[in-house]
Amino acid sequence: MLFEILLSTLLVSLLSLTGVLLLMINKKTMDALVFVILSFATGSLFAAAFFDLFPQALEKLDSKVVFGIALGAIVVFFILERIIHWHHEHHDHTKHEKPVAYLVLVGDSIHNFFDGVAIAASFLASPALGVATTLAIMLHEIPQELSDFTLLIYGGFSAKKALAFNLVSALFAVVGALAFYYISPLVNNLQFYGLAFAAGGFLYIAGTDLLPELHREEEKLKSMIQLAAILAGIVVMWLLITNLGG
């Protein structure tokens, strides 16, 4: 069973390399698409928090605990962003990189960790359920990984660095699966606390880093396109979550 769990989480992790598809697009076209995909990412992060992470956490934990953890995550992410900002001020070679890129990696690593937990838990319950859960997560992750890659580029990463760091973040699914496989008999509901924390992190990233950037766009047509992309991100994530159980 451990082999199946590891194979499934590795397949999910390799989806982080789908960002390479964007490298086939010339820079001018890519720059033109960034603001659209950034808007899609904003919608998808909000949707993931409200339609997936919060509901799953609330199934096992009291609402005050869930929202308390999410609020704590927002405070933690604020502190992380301040630390990253202070670090950048004292290291000239990284000034072009924005804190949001690292926050995306932190938030996505947590999310991927618990994707791995979900896969491991499903396989331990039933091999068929494990396969179904893996397929659902893979379909759920494809648009998310493309968005993450774009966010890292937007945050100042080079294409190669974005792919490498996104892969490292994705491999936390393997870490999560192994951790659950060996620790779950000892700790009750640990994964649900993590889901609440990840939800708070996603809200912070989308609400404090991405939305203010989108507000800088003053052109009416582009603003309408951004709004459409935000709504598309919400709808796509909702459809994946409700129909596939991702």
N, C-alpha and C positions, 0 to 999 in steps of 0.2 A: 504493500500500500504506500509506503514511503516513496518508492520509485515513481509511482503515478502522480503523487503530490508534487514531487520535485520537477517532473517533466512538465506538468501543467503550469506551474508557476514560472518556469523558464520560458515557456511559449508565450505566456502573458508578458513577461519582462521584455522579450524581443520585440514586442510591438512598439517599444520606445524608439526603435530605429526607423519607424515609419516617417519620421521627420525628414529622412533623407530624400523623400519624394519632393519636398519643397526645394531641395538644392538643385533639382533639375529645372527649376524656373529661374529665369534671369533676374538679376537684382532689381531692375526697374519694376518688373511685374510683381516681384515678391514684396517690395516696399509698398506698392499700391494695394496689396492684399492684407498687409499687416494689420491695418486699422480695422478691417472687417473681421479677421480671425481673432483679434484682440477683443472685439465686441462679443463674438461668439463664445470666447473663453469666459468672459464676464458672466454671461447668461448661464453657461454650463456649470460654473463654480457655484453660483447661487442655487441652481437647480439640484446639483449633487448634494449640497448641504441640506436643503429643505425637503427634497423628495426621497433621498436615499439615506444619508448618514443620520440625520435626526430621527426619522421614523424607526430605523433599525435600533438605535440606541434606546429610544423610548419604549421599545417592546420589552426590555428587560430592566430598565432603570427608572427610578422616580424622575419626574419632569424637573424638579428642582435640582437634582443631581446633574442631569444632562445639561441643562442650561447654565448651571453654575460652572461646570467643566468647560463648556463652550466659551463662557465669559472669561474664564481663566486663560483659555487658549488665546483669546484676543489680546489680553494683557501680555502674555508671553511673547506673542508675535510682534507686538509693539516694542517690547524690550529688545527682541532679536533685531528688529529693523534699526533701532537706535544704535545698537552695538555695531552692526554692519556699517551704518552711516559713519560712525566715529572712526571705524577702521579704515574706511575709504578716504577720509579726510587726511589720514596720516600715511597713506600709501598711494603715491601719484600714479603708479602703473595700473591701478584698478579703478581710478576715478570714473572711467567711462562705463563701468558696470553698475547697474542700479540695484538697490537692495531687493526690489521685487523679484529679481531673478533667483536669489537665494531663498527668499520666502516661498516661492513656487516649489523649489526643490524640497524644502522642509515639509511643506504641506503635502506635496505629492508623495514624498517618501512615507509619510504616516499613512496616507490613503492606500498606497501600494502594500504597505506592511499588513494592513487589515484586509486587503484583497487576498493576500496569501493566507491569512487566518481563515477567511471565508472558504477558500478552496480546500484547505486542510480539513476544516470542520465538515464540509460536505462529503469529501471522500471517506472520512471516518464513519459517517452515517450510512453512506451507500455509494458504491462506485458509479452507478448511473447518475445519482444526484451530483457527484463530483464532476463528471463530464459535463453535465448540463450547466452547472455553476461556472465552470471554466469557460465554456462557450459564451455564456452571458457576459462574463467579465471582459472577455476579449472584444466582443462587439461594443461593449460599454467604453472600453479603453481607447479604441482607435481614434475617434474624434478628440478625446481628451489628450492623447499623446501628441497629436498634431498641434493642438492648442498650446500644450506645454512647450513644445519646441519653439513655436512662434514667440511665446512669452519670454523664453530665454534669449532669443535673438533680440527681441525688443529690449530686454534688460541689459544688453551690451555684450553678450557672449558671442564668440566666433561660432561659425557653424559646427566645426569639429568639437569645440568645447561643449556646445549645447548638446550634441549627440552623445558625447561621452558621459556628461553629468546626468543627462536624462536616463541613460542606460543604468548608471549606478543607482539612481533613484528608483528605477523600475525593479532592480534586483532586490529591493527591500521586500518584495512580494515573497521571494524565496526565504528571506530571514523570518518574515512573519509566519510562513507556513511551518518552518522548522520549530520556531518558538512555540507555536500553538500545539504542534504534534507532541512536543516533549513536556510542556508546562501546563497545558489545559487541565490535566487531571488534578492539578494542585491549586489552581486559582479560578474562582467562579466569576463569569461575566467580564473578564478582563478586556476582551475585544470590544465590548460595548462602551466602556470608558474611553477607549482610544478613538472610537467612531465619533463620540461627542467632541473630543478634542480636535479631531481633524475637521469637523464641521465648523467649529469656531475659527480655525485657521483659514478655511476657505472663505468664510464671510469677511474676515479681515482683509485678505488679499483682494477680493473682488470689490469690497466697499471702500477701502481706503487707498488702494494703489491703482486699480484699474479704472473705476468710475471717474475719479478726478482727471485722469488722462483723457478720457473720452469727452469730458466736458470742455476740454480745450478746443475741440473742433467747432468752428463757428459757421462753416458752410452748410446751408440748409440741406442740400442733397446728400452730402456725406453724413450729416447727422441722422437723416432718415434711414440711410443704409446701415449705419451703426445700430439704430434702434431695431431694425429688422433682423440684424445679426444677433443681437442680444436675445430677442424673442425666439429666434431660430435655435440658439443654444439651449434655451429653457425647454422648448418643445421637444427637441431631439433627445435631450437627457431624460425628460419625463417619459417619452415613448419607450426608450430603452429600459428604463427602470421599471415601468408598470407592465410592459409586455414581455420582458425578458428576465425580470427579477434581478437586474444587475446591481 
